[in-house]
Amino acid sequence: MDASEKNTIKNEKHYDKQYNNVNVESILNKITNVDKFITSATQIHTSWVGLYHNNFQAQLKGKKVLELGCGDCTNAAVMAALGAEVHANDISQYSGDIINKLNANFDFEVPLKFIYGDFLKSELALDYYDIVVGKAFVHHLTHEQEIEFTEKIVKVLKPNGMVRYFEPAVNSKVLDELRWHTPVPGRPSKFQKDKFAQWKKNDPHPDRDNSSKSYKKIGNTYFNAVNITPIGTIERFHRLLPSKYSTRFRRMAFKIERYIPENLNLFLTRSQLVEYKNPKK
């Protein structure tokens, strides 16, 4: 068994546990008034600010969208509620259970479709999708898997199709080490050597390059247009504040970040929106 296969099995076990008991009612509440949810989420929640940057929600109606790593299916449900035909893929069987419950309790224009298992082994129509989406997904893959995924994505995308990833960005080793040494809920500090080693052993994320440069290199190999947008340069520091100030600080931080010079913003950023357009067929 090679490293990629071991990584897939580790991810499947991890996310079967995580998605075994998702609150579907909470997702239904979000999509019942989807415009209100999107307006709020895209002001204060990093992954939503990133993935829906530049009014992505307005581009979805009538589009055929493939989401990789749909997880708890919240984003898949939101895109479908906004009028997209969404095919959602995940290695966890429980994501399929969530989708069945969502379809049974919400009148989507086109019901969600679940694609279970390894994307690389899935039989999908060529030149079918307008958009492929991954919300904090690619950094769960080894680099070898990422390349294989990209090659298949090129085949299933329409000639004018696009890929849209929201991913962590590691463009500064100093900031990355500071991050590892700062304890957060669910992850001990690197100063706590034994606890950190145990956490790392169970962590489903492989050791890989998550720099903007790495994403850009792969994008330029397989697509005709690549764009990287830094997200969270200032917002990342909200964890240092008392919780009562967090929401206001995050909303303000996302606005201020737009005025930081691009190179500095990329160097300091916490996350990134990765866009690939027009696949090289």
C-alpha positions in Angstrom: 0.0 0.0 0.0 1.5 3.3 -1.0 1.4 6.6 0.8 -1.6 8.0 -1.1 -3.7 4.9 -0.4 -2.8 5.1 3.3 -3.7 8.7 3.4 -7.1 8.0 1.8 -7.9 5.3 4.4 -6.8 7.5 7.3 -9.1 10.3 6.0 -12.1 8.0 5.5 -11.8 6.7 9.1 -11.4 10.2 10.5 -14.4 11.7 8.6 -16.7 8.8 9.2 -16.5 9.7 12.8 -16.9 13.4 12.2 -19.9 13.2 9.9 -21.8 10.4 11.6 -23.9 12.8 13.7 -24.3 16.0 11.7 -27.2 18.3 12.6 -29.2 18.3 9.4 -31.8 20.6 10.9 -29.1 23.3 11.2 -28.3 23.0 7.5 -32.0 23.2 6.6 -32.3 26.4 8.6 -29.4 27.9 6.7 -30.8 27.1 3.2 -34.4 28.0 4.1 -33.2 31.6 4.0 -30.1 31.1 2.0 -29.6 34.8 0.9 -29.6 35.9 4.6 -27.1 33.1 5.5 -24.7 34.0 2.7 -24.8 37.7 3.5 -23.9 37.0 7.1 -21.4 34.2 6.5 -19.4 36.1 3.9 -18.7 38.9 6.3 -17.3 37.0 9.3 -16.5 33.3 8.5 -13.1 32.9 6.8 -14.0 29.9 4.5 -17.2 31.5 3.3 -15.5 34.9 2.8 -12.9 33.1 0.7 -14.9 30.6 -1.4 -17.6 33.2 -2.1 -15.2 36.0 -2.8 -16.3 38.4 -5.6 -20.0 37.4 -5.3 -19.6 33.7 -6.3 -23.2 33.1 -5.2 -24.4 35.1 -8.2 -22.5 32.7 -10.6 -24.2 29.5 -9.5 -27.7 29.5 -10.8 -28.1 26.9 -13.6 -24.5 25.8 -13.4 -23.4 22.1 -13.1 -21.1 22.0 -10.0 -19.0 19.2 -8.7 -17.9 19.6 -5.0 -15.0 17.5 -3.9 -14.9 16.6 -0.2 -18.4 17.8 0.5 -18.1 16.7 4.2 -21.1 17.8 6.2 -22.8 18.9 2.9 -23.5 22.5 4.1 -21.8 24.1 1.1 -23.3 21.6 -1.3 -26.8 22.4 0.1 -26.2 26.2 -0.1 -25.0 26.0 -3.8 -28.0 23.8 -4.7 -30.4 26.2 -2.9 -28.8 29.0 -5.0 -29.9 27.2 -8.1 -27.0 25.0 -9.1 -27.1 21.3 -10.1 -24.7 20.0 -7.4 -22.9 16.6 -7.5 -21.2 16.1 -4.1 -18.3 13.7 -3.6 -16.9 12.4 -0.4 -15.1 9.3 0.9 -17.4 9.2 3.9 -20.6 7.2 3.5 -22.3 9.5 6.1 -22.1 12.4 3.7 -24.5 10.5 1.5 -26.9 10.0 4.4 -26.9 13.7 5.0 -27.7 14.4 1.3 -30.6 11.9 1.4 -32.1 13.8 4.4 -31.6 17.2 2.8 -33.3 16.0 -0.4 -36.2 14.6 1.6 -36.7 17.8 3.5 -36.0 20.6 1.0 -37.4 21.4 -2.5 -34.2 22.0 -4.5 -34.6 23.0 -8.1 -32.3 20.0 -8.9 -31.9 17.4 -6.1 -28.4 17.0 -4.7 -26.5 13.9 -6.1 -24.0 12.1 -4.0 -20.9 10.5 -5.5 -19.5 8.1 -2.9 -15.9 7.1 -2.6 -12.5 7.9 -4.2 -13.0 10.6 -6.9 -10.2 9.0 -8.9 -12.2 5.8 -9.2 -15.6 7.5 -9.9 -17.1 7.2 -13.4 -18.0 10.7 -14.4 -19.1 12.3 -17.7 -16.4 14.1 -19.6 -16.8 17.8 -20.3 -19.8 18.0 -18.1 -19.2 20.4 -15.2 -19.0 24.2 -15.3 -17.4 24.4 -11.9 -15.4 22.2 -9.6 -15.3 23.3 -5.9 -13.2 22.3 -3.0 -13.7 24.0 0.4 -10.7 23.2 2.5 -10.2 19.9 0.6 -7.0 19.8 -1.4 -4.7 20.1 1.7 -6.0 16.7 2.7 -4.4 15.2 -0.4 -0.8 14.2 -0.9 0.9 16.0 -3.8 0.7 12.9 -5.9 -3.0 12.7 -5.3 -3.4 16.4 -6.1 -1.8 15.9 -9.5 -4.0 12.9 -10.2 -7.1 14.8 -9.1 -6.2 17.8 -11.3 -5.7 15.6 -14.4 -9.1 14.1 -13.9 -10.7 17.4 -13.2 -9.5 18.7 -16.5 -11.3 15.9 -18.2 -14.7 16.3 -16.5 -14.7 20.2 -16.8 -16.2 21.9 -19.8 -13.6 23.7 -22.0 -14.5 27.1 -20.4 -14.9 25.5 -16.9 -13.3 26.6 -13.7 -11.9 25.3 -10.4 -12.4 27.2 -7.2 -10.6 26.1 -4.0 -10.5 27.6 -0.6 -7.3 26.4 1.2 -4.9 27.2 4.0 -1.9 29.2 2.8 1.6 28.7 4.2 3.8 31.3 2.7 5.9 32.2 5.8 7.7 29.5 7.8 8.0 31.9 10.7 4.3 32.5 10.9 3.6 28.8 10.4 5.8 27.9 13.4 4.1 30.5 15.5 0.8 28.9 14.5 1.9 25.4 15.5 3.2 26.7 18.9 -0.1 28.5 19.7 -2.7 26.1 21.2 -6.2 26.1 19.8 -9.3 24.0 20.7 -8.6 20.5 19.5 -4.8 21.0 18.9 -2.1 21.3 21.6 0.9 23.6 21.3 4.1 22.3 19.8 5.6 23.1 23.1 3.6 20.2 24.6 5.8 17.6 22.8 4.0 14.4 23.8 0.5 15.7 23.3 1.4 17.4 20.0 3.0 14.1 18.7 -0.1 12.2 19.6 -2.3 14.8 17.9 -0.1 14.7 14.8 -0.3 10.9 14.6 -4.1 11.2 14.4 -4.2 14.2 12.1 -5.7 13.4 8.7 -3.6 16.1 6.9 -0.5 14.8 5.2 2.8 16.8 5.3 2.8 18.8 2.1 3.5 22.2 0.6 0.4 24.5 1.0 2.1 27.6 -0.4 0.5 29.8 -3.0 3.5 29.1 -5.2 2.7 25.3 -5.2 -0.9 25.9 -6.1 0.1 28.3 -8.8 2.6 25.9 -10.3 0.0 23.1 -10.6 -2.6 25.5 -12.0 -0.3 26.8 -14.7 0.5 23.3 -15.8 -3.2 22.3 -16.4 -5.1 25.6 -16.9 -4.8 28.7 -19.0 -5.6 31.2 -16.2 -4.7 31.1 -12.5 -5.5 33.5 -9.8 -4.6 33.4 -6.0 -6.4 35.7 -3.6 -5.1 36.0 0.0 -7.8 35.7 2.7 -7.3 36.2 6.4 -4.1 38.2 6.8 -5.4 40.3 9.6 -8.4 38.2 10.5 -6.1 35.4 11.7 -5.4 37.4 14.9 -9.0 37.3 16.1 -8.1 34.3 18.3 -5.9 36.6 20.5 -8.9 38.7 21.4 -11.7 38.1 24.0 -14.6 36.3 22.3 -16.9 39.3 22.7 -14.7 41.3 20.3 -14.1 38.6 17.8 -17.0 39.0 15.4 -16.6 42.8 15.1 -12.8 42.4 14.6 -13.2 39.8 11.9 -15.7 41.8 9.9 -13.4 44.9 10.0 -10.3 42.8 9.3 -11.7 41.4 6.0 -12.4 44.9 4.8 -9.0 46.3 5.7 -7.1 43.3 4.1 -8.2 44.5 0.6 -5.9 47.5 0.9 -2.7 45.6 1.8 -0.2 45.4 -1.1 -0.6 42.1 -2.9 2.9 40.6 -2.2 2.8 41.5 1.5 -0.8 40.1 1.7 0.2 36.8 0.2 3.3 36.5 2.5 1.3 37.1 5.6 -2.0 35.4 4.7 -3.7 32.6 6.6 -5.8 31.3 3.7 -6.2 31.6 0.0 -8.8 31.4 -2.7 -7.3 29.4 -5.6 -9.0 29.9 -9.0 -8.1 27.9 -12.2 -9.9 28.7 -15.4 -10.1 27.2 -19.0 -8.5 23.8 -18.7 -5.8 22.8 -21.1 -7.6 19.9 -22.9 
